[in-house]
Amino acid sequence: MSPRSTVAGLPGYVAGRRATSDLTAALAANESHYPPLPSVLDVVLSSAATLNRYPDPTCEDLRARLATHLGARAEEIAVGPGSVGVLAQVLATVCDPGDEVVFAWRSFEAYPILTTLAGARPVPVPLRADERHDLDAMAAAITPRTRAVLVCSPNNPTGVGISAVEFEEFLGKVPAGVLVVVDEAYVEYADGTGPDSLQLRRRFPGLCVLRTFSKAYGLAGLRVGYAVTSPELAEGLRRVALPFAVSALAQRAAIASLDAADEVRDRVRVVTRERARVTGELRAAGFTVPDPQANFVWLRADDARREELVEAFAAADVLVRGYAGDGVRITLADPATNDRVLAVLR
């Protein structure tokens, strides 16, 4: 039996290439370059003896811990397998066939895929020339069929964030009944000039905040993310969730990561210091680099230049992520590995 036409026409999700040896610098996927925190790893190892048991499908303990951490209520939180899994739950909850979902482009590659799978129509809005979301154009793209607007800040793959002022102005333009989903997968790396989305949610009930433990917390392999939204929508997200999708190990590791907040902040500071150094050296070498707010840098390039860059990195045993028609994303690592990146680009 053949897949339904919607599935047959979908592009496959392209993940960053994996390293094939210890000498390879794996900078194609936006995961943490650093291993799990020792305290978190201890929790995972001690939890392995319970692998014969199903996890709590409601993630009750994790939601309670997140509520304390975020200043929210547990009933306002829904957990899923990474923020991308939670976004799939969001779109399945709010979209009917023929509805529209507006998002910037280029942005996270899964947006058009998940939108199409939900039966909705993707409405991509080009980024501005400075790699920022064109929020005015996104507001203008909203129609009576629009059910959700996806805002990625900091944006993947360009790394640019949105300002608090422009986001609040944008929210004021969005009609009631349209859900605004702000995808903050990289918010821990941002410099603090972006919106306080958790506070804005109190003033704009149509705002849903997505976050993840896959980036700064270093749990990409365990797949756990969450949404903070209205109690009604959060309940809907829990209803459409795949049962037992977030493992017990992932739930316990996420709680342990929140308990290790100071250590996580220390690791983030290492990344942001390297981000400033690498960005400065690239600009000094003549590259145009937007102000990065995540754990990677972005080089805009046409296809010929993109292929040249990817091949040059591959020859140096460095894996980076190329995007057809747009450019190259390079995840930040330790200083020595970042020096390898700079050597190729020089």
C-alpha positions as CSV (number, residue, x, y, z in Angstrom):
1,M,0.0,0.0,0.0
2,S,1.3,3.5,-0.9
3,P,1.5,6.4,1.6
4,R,-1.2,9.0,1.3
5,S,-0.5,11.8,-1.1
6,T,0.4,14.3,1.6
7,V,3.1,12.0,3.0
8,A,4.4,11.1,-0.5
9,G,4.9,14.8,-1.3
10,L,6.7,15.7,1.9
11,P,10.4,16.5,1.9
12,G,12.4,14.4,4.2
13,Y,13.8,16.0,7.4
14,V,17.5,16.5,6.9
15,A,19.5,16.0,10.1
16,G,23.0,17.2,10.6
17,R,25.6,14.6,9.5
18,R,27.1,12.5,12.2
19,A,30.8,12.1,13.0
20,T,32.5,8.9,11.8
21,S,35.6,9.2,14.0
22,D,36.8,10.9,17.2
23,L,38.9,13.2,15.0
24,T,35.9,14.6,13.2
25,A,34.5,17.9,14.5
26,A,30.7,17.3,14.4
27,L,29.3,20.8,14.0
28,A,26.4,20.1,11.7
29,A,23.8,19.5,14.4
30,N,22.8,22.1,17.0
31,E,23.5,19.9,20.0
32,S,25.6,20.7,23.0
33,H,29.3,20.1,22.3
34,Y,29.8,19.1,25.9
35,P,28.9,15.8,27.6
36,P,26.0,15.5,30.1
37,L,26.6,17.1,33.5
38,P,27.9,14.5,35.9
39,S,25.0,15.0,38.3
40,V,22.5,14.5,35.4
41,L,24.4,11.4,34.2
42,D,24.3,9.9,37.6
43,V,20.5,10.2,37.6
44,V,20.2,8.7,34.2
45,L,22.4,5.7,35.1
46,S,20.5,5.1,38.4
47,S,17.2,5.3,36.5
48,A,18.2,2.7,33.9
49,A,17.1,-0.2,36.2
50,T,13.5,0.9,35.7
51,L,13.5,0.5,31.9
52,N,11.0,-2.4,32.1
53,R,8.4,0.1,33.4
54,Y,6.3,2.6,31.4
55,P,7.0,6.3,32.2
56,D,4.4,8.6,33.6
57,P,2.5,9.8,30.5
58,T,1.5,13.1,32.1
59,C,5.1,13.9,33.2
60,E,3.6,15.1,36.5
61,D,6.8,15.5,38.4
62,L,8.6,17.3,35.6
63,R,5.7,19.7,35.0
64,A,5.6,20.5,38.8
65,R,9.4,21.2,38.7
66,L,9.0,23.3,35.6
67,A,6.2,25.3,37.1
68,T,8.5,26.2,40.1
69,H,11.4,27.0,37.7
70,L,9.3,29.2,35.4
71,G,6.8,30.8,37.7
72,A,3.9,29.1,36.0
73,R,1.3,26.5,37.0
74,A,1.6,22.8,36.2
75,E,-1.7,22.9,34.3
76,E,-0.2,25.5,31.9
77,I,2.6,23.1,30.9
78,A,2.6,20.3,28.4
79,V,5.7,18.0,27.8
80,G,6.7,16.2,24.7
81,P,9.6,14.5,22.8
82,G,11.6,17.7,22.2
83,S,10.1,21.0,21.3
84,V,9.6,19.7,17.8
85,G,7.4,17.0,19.2
86,V,5.4,19.5,21.3
87,L,5.0,21.7,18.2
88,A,3.5,18.7,16.4
89,Q,1.0,18.4,19.3
90,V,0.2,22.1,19.0
91,L,-0.6,22.0,15.3
92,A,-2.6,18.8,15.7
93,T,-4.6,20.5,18.4
94,V,-5.4,23.8,16.7
95,C,-5.4,23.1,12.9
96,D,-8.2,21.7,10.7
97,P,-7.6,20.8,7.1
98,G,-7.2,23.8,4.9
99,D,-6.1,26.1,7.8
100,E,-2.9,28.2,7.4
101,V,0.2,28.4,9.5
102,V,2.5,31.5,9.0
103,F,6.2,31.3,9.7
104,A,9.4,33.0,8.7
105,W,11.7,31.5,6.0
106,R,14.3,30.4,6.3
107,S,13.6,29.1,9.7
108,F,13.4,25.7,11.4
109,E,13.2,23.0,8.7
110,A,10.4,21.1,10.5
111,Y,7.9,23.9,10.3
112,P,6.5,23.2,6.8
113,I,6.7,19.5,7.3
114,L,4.7,19.5,10.6
115,T,2.2,22.0,9.2
116,T,1.5,19.9,6.2
117,L,1.1,16.7,8.3
118,A,-1.5,18.6,10.4
119,G,-3.5,19.2,7.2
120,A,-2.8,22.9,7.2
121,R,-1.1,25.0,4.5
122,P,2.4,26.5,5.1
123,V,2.7,30.2,4.6
124,P,6.4,31.1,4.6
125,V,7.3,34.8,4.8
126,P,10.9,35.7,3.7
127,L,13.4,37.0,6.3
128,R,14.6,40.5,6.0
129,A,17.9,41.3,4.4
130,D,19.5,41.5,7.9
131,E,18.3,37.8,8.6
132,R,15.6,39.0,11.0
133,H,12.0,38.0,11.1
134,D,9.9,40.4,9.0
135,L,7.2,40.7,11.7
136,D,5.2,43.3,9.8
137,A,5.0,41.1,6.7
138,M,4.1,38.1,8.9
139,A,1.2,40.1,10.5
140,A,0.1,41.1,7.0
141,A,0.1,37.4,5.9
142,I,-2.5,36.5,8.5
143,T,-5.9,35.7,6.9
144,P,-9.2,34.4,8.3
145,R,-7.8,30.8,7.7
146,T,-4.7,31.4,9.8
147,R,-4.7,29.3,12.9
148,A,-1.1,29.8,14.1
149,V,2.0,31.9,13.6
150,L,5.4,30.4,14.4
151,V,8.2,32.8,15.6
152,C,11.6,31.2,16.1
153,S,13.8,33.4,18.4
154,P,16.7,33.0,18.3
155,N,16.1,31.8,14.7
156,N,17.4,28.5,13.4
157,P,19.5,28.6,11.3
158,T,20.3,32.3,11.1
159,G,20.8,32.8,14.9
160,V,19.2,36.2,15.0
161,G,16.7,37.0,17.8
162,I,13.7,39.4,17.9
163,S,13.6,42.4,20.2
164,A,11.2,42.8,23.1
165,V,9.7,46.0,21.5
166,E,9.1,44.5,18.1
167,F,7.6,41.3,19.4
168,E,5.1,43.1,21.7
169,E,4.1,45.4,18.8
170,F,3.6,42.3,16.7
171,L,1.4,40.5,19.3
172,G,-0.8,43.6,19.3
173,K,-1.5,43.1,15.6
174,V,-2.4,39.4,15.8
175,P,-6.2,38.9,15.7
176,A,-7.9,37.0,18.6
177,G,-8.2,33.3,17.7
178,V,-4.7,33.1,16.1
179,L,-2.2,31.3,18.2
180,V,1.4,32.8,18.3
181,V,3.9,30.1,19.1
182,V,7.3,31.5,20.0
183,D,10.0,28.8,19.6
184,E,12.7,29.5,22.2
185,A,14.9,26.4,21.8
186,Y,18.0,28.5,22.1
187,V,16.8,31.1,24.6
188,E,19.4,30.2,27.2
189,Y,22.1,31.4,24.9
190,A,20.4,34.8,24.1
191,D,21.8,38.0,25.5
192,G,18.6,39.1,27.4
193,T,17.4,41.8,24.9
194,G,14.7,39.6,23.6
195,P,11.1,39.4,24.9
196,D,10.2,38.0,28.3
197,S,7.7,35.6,26.6
198,L,6.6,34.1,29.9
199,Q,5.5,37.5,31.2
200,L,4.0,38.5,27.9
201,R,1.8,35.4,28.0
202,R,-0.1,36.9,30.9
203,R,-1.1,39.8,28.7
204,F,-1.5,38.0,25.5
205,P,-3.5,34.7,26.1
206,G,-2.9,33.6,22.5
207,L,0.8,33.2,23.1
208,C,2.4,29.7,23.5
209,V,6.0,29.4,24.5
210,L,8.1,26.4,23.3
211,R,11.4,25.4,25.0
212,T,13.6,22.3,25.1
213,F,16.2,20.5,27.0
214,S,18.1,19.5,23.8
215,K,20.4,22.5,23.5
216,A,21.8,24.3,26.5
217,Y,20.9,21.4,28.9
218,G,22.6,18.9,26.7
219,L,19.8,16.3,26.5
220,A,19.4,16.1,22.8
221,G,19.6,12.3,22.9
222,L,16.8,11.9,25.4
223,R,14.1,14.1,23.6
224,V,12.3,16.2,26.0
225,G,10.7,19.7,25.5
226,Y,7.7,21.6,26.7
227,A,5.1,24.3,26.0
228,V,3.8,26.9,28.4
229,T,0.4,28.1,27.4
230,S,-3.2,28.4,28.6
231,P,-4.5,25.5,30.7
232,E,-7.1,24.8,28.0
233,L,-4.5,24.4,25.2
234,A,-2.1,22.6,27.5
235,E,-4.8,20.0,28.2
236,G,-5.4,19.7,24.4
237,L,-1.6,19.1,23.9
238,R,-1.6,16.3,26.5
239,R,-4.7,14.7,24.9
240,V,-3.1,14.5,21.4
241,A,0.3,13.4,22.6
242,L,1.7,10.0,21.7
243,P,1.3,8.0,25.0
244,F,4.6,7.4,26.9
245,A,6.5,9.5,24.3
246,V,8.8,11.0,26.9
247,S,10.8,8.3,28.7
248,A,11.3,8.1,32.4
249,L,15.0,8.7,31.9
250,A,14.3,11.9,30.0
251,Q,11.9,13.1,32.6
252,R,14.3,12.5,35.5
253,A,17.2,13.9,33.5
254,A,15.3,17.1,32.8
255,I,14.5,17.5,36.5
256,A,18.2,16.9,37.4
257,S,19.2,19.5,34.8
258,L,16.9,22.1,36.3
259,D,18.5,21.3,39.7
260,A,21.9,21.9,38.1
261,A,21.0,25.4,36.8
262,D,24.3,27.0,38.0
263,E,26.3,24.4,36.1
264,V,24.2,24.9,33.0
265,R,24.7,28.7,33.1
266,D,28.5,28.2,33.4
267,R,28.5,26.1,30.2
268,V,26.4,28.7,28.4
269,R,28.9,31.4,29.4
270,V,31.7,29.3,27.8
271,V,29.6,29.1,24.5
272,T,28.7,32.8,24.5
273,R,32.4,33.8,25.1
274,E,33.4,31.7,22.1
275,R,30.5,33.0,20.1
276,A,31.8,36.6,20.6
277,R,35.4,35.6,19.7
278,V,34.5,33.6,16.6
279,T,32.1,36.3,15.3
280,G,34.7,38.9,15.8
281,E,37.4,37.0,14.0
282,L,35.1,36.1,11.1
283,R,34.2,39.8,10.7
284,A,37.8,40.8,10.8
285,A,38.4,38.2,8.0
286,G,35.8,39.9,5.8
287,F,32.8,37.7,6.5
288,T,29.3,39.2,7.0
289,V,27.9,37.6,10.2
290,P,24.6,38.5,11.7
291,D,24.6,39.0,15.5
292,P,24.2,35.5,16.8
293,Q,22.1,34.7,19.8
294,A,22.3,30.9,19.7
295,N,25.0,28.3,19.9
296,F,26.0,28.6,16.2
297,V,27.1,31.1,13.6
298,W,25.5,31.7,10.2
299,L,27.1,32.4,6.8
300,R,24.8,33.5,4.1
301,A,25.9,32.0,0.7
302,D,24.6,31.2,-2.7
303,D,24.7,27.5,-3.8
304,A,28.1,27.7,-5.4
305,R,29.7,29.3,-2.4
306,R,27.8,27.0,0.0
307,E,29.1,23.9,-1.8
308,E,32.6,25.4,-1.7
309,L,32.4,26.0,2.0
310,V,31.0,22.6,2.9
311,E,33.6,20.8,0.8
312,A,36.4,22.9,2.4
313,F,35.2,21.9,5.8
314,A,34.8,18.3,4.9
315,A,38.4,18.2,3.7
316,A,39.4,19.5,7.1
317,D,37.3,16.8,8.8
318,V,34.8,19.3,10.1
319,L,31.1,18.7,9.6
320,V,28.9,21.8,9.1
321,R,25.3,22.2,7.9
322,G,24.6,23.6,4.4
323,Y,21.1,24.9,3.4
324,A,20.4,24.9,-0.3
325,G,19.9,28.4,-1.6
326,D,20.7,30.0,1.7
327,G,24.0,29.4,3.4
328,V,25.9,27.4,6.1
329,R,25.3,27.0,9.8
330,I,28.3,26.1,12.0
331,T,27.7,25.0,15.6
332,L,30.1,26.4,18.2
333,A,32.3,24.0,20.1
334,D,35.3,24.2,22.4
335,P,38.1,26.8,21.6
336,A,40.4,24.3,19.9
337,T,37.6,23.1,17.6
338,N,36.4,26.6,16.8
339,D,40.0,27.4,15.8
340,R,39.8,24.6,13.2
341,V,36.7,26.3,11.9
342,L,38.5,29.7,11.7
343,A,41.5,28.1,10.0
344,V,39.3,26.8,7.2
345,L,37.5,30.1,6.7
346,R,40.7,32.0,6.6
